[in-house]
Amino acid sequence: MAAPQPSTPDSASPAIGRSLLWPLIAVGLGFLLVYNSFDASAGVPPAPSVVSLPAASAPAAPSPSASTSAAPSGLPRSEPERISIKSIAVDAPFTPLSVGPSGQLDAPPASDPNLAGWFKDGATPGERGTSVVAGHVDTKTGPAVFLLLSTLKAGNTVDITREDGVVATFEVDSVETFSKADFPDDRVYADKGTAQLRLITCGGVYDKKKKDYEDNVVVFAHLASARNS
């Protein structure tokens, strides 16, 4: 993803800008990998920015029943409509994201701070594979949708409402921080043969010269259950 380049942050102005950058990488059985980074001003704490990347889609599983049911392997393909993470007060709609001519994944529009993006050419959330969702940590007007992403804990849940009316619930396995200079693409985007979700954001120290955070915060989660909304 790429967003307009922000001006150099300073203590006198809370203006915030950020850009998402993921070098496109082919891994495993040819699914896309994306690496992101965000810029933010000094007026916002170096909290994470967000971005998740899906892996290639796999055979669909049967639709769940009206009641809550276990969904260990995956669901049929269906585009996401809304993400809810109650533990960090996230409730936001989705916009599809694609890889631009430069090989970078486009960022969600900076004009809407409460908007998550999903990599439309990868697995949809709940589908077998590694699904990636992206969002900003902040905008020029203040905090954005994934400001508190790094505070998630193992056992927290992420609900994604899909176009087919199914709510896919993911359970957080871990939240880890990686240096952008040594980002573990294979580990983050590996296809485990089940429905996985990755929420990726910026974190660590903000480099004023580079206008970028030094690290990425990655939320690892798996599909725990699904129900009809």
Rosetta blueprint (number, residue, H / E / L):
1 M L
2 A L
3 A L
4 P L
5 Q L
6 P L
7 S L
8 T L
9 P L
10 D E
11 S L
12 A L
13 S E
14 P L
15 A L
16 I L
17 G L
18 R L
19 S L
20 L L
21 L L
22 W L
23 P L
24 L L
25 I E
26 A E
27 V E
28 G L
29 L L
30 G L
31 F E
32 L E
33 L E
34 V L
35 Y L
36 N L
37 S L
38 F L
39 D L
40 A L
41 S L
42 A L
43 G L
44 V L
45 P L
46 P L
47 A L
48 P L
49 S L
50 V E
51 V E
52 S L
53 L L
54 P L
55 A L
56 A L
57 S L
58 A L
59 P L
60 A L
61 A L
62 P L
63 S L
64 P L
65 S L
66 A L
67 S L
68 T L
69 S E
70 A E
71 A L
72 P L
73 S L
74 G L
75 L E
76 P L
77 R L
78 S L
79 E L
80 P E
81 E E
82 R E
83 I E
84 S E
85 I E
86 K H
87 S H
88 I H
89 A L
90 V E
91 D E
92 A E
93 P E
94 F E
95 T E
96 P E
97 L E
98 S L
99 V E
100 G L
101 P L
102 S L
103 G L
104 Q L
105 L E
106 D L
107 A L
108 P L
109 P L
110 A L
111 S L
112 D L
113 P L
114 N L
115 L L
116 A E
117 G E
118 W E
119 F E
120 K L
121 D L
122 G L
123 A L
124 T L
125 P L
126 G L
127 E E
128 R L
129 G E
130 T E
131 S E
132 V E
133 V E
134 A E
135 G E
136 H L
137 V L
138 D E
139 T E
140 K L
141 T L
142 G E
143 P E
144 A L
145 V L
146 F L
147 L L
148 L L
149 L H
150 S H
151 T H
152 L L
153 K L
154 A L
155 G L
156 N L
157 T E
158 V E
159 D E
160 I E
161 T E
162 R E
163 E L
164 D L
165 G L
166 V E
167 V E
168 A E
169 T E
170 F E
171 E E
172 V E
173 D E
174 S E
175 V E
176 E E
177 T E
178 F E
179 S E
180 K H
181 A H
182 D H
183 F L
184 P L
185 D H
186 D H
187 R H
188 V H
189 Y H
190 A L
191 D L
192 K L
193 G L
194 T L
195 A E
196 Q E
197 L E
198 R E
199 L E
200 I E
201 T E
202 C E
203 G E
204 G E
205 V E
206 Y E
207 D E
208 K L
209 K L
210 K L
211 K L
212 D E
213 Y E
214 E E
215 D E
216 N E
217 V E
218 V E
219 V E
220 F E
221 A E
222 H E
223 L E
224 A E
225 S E
226 A E
227 R E
228 N E
229 S L
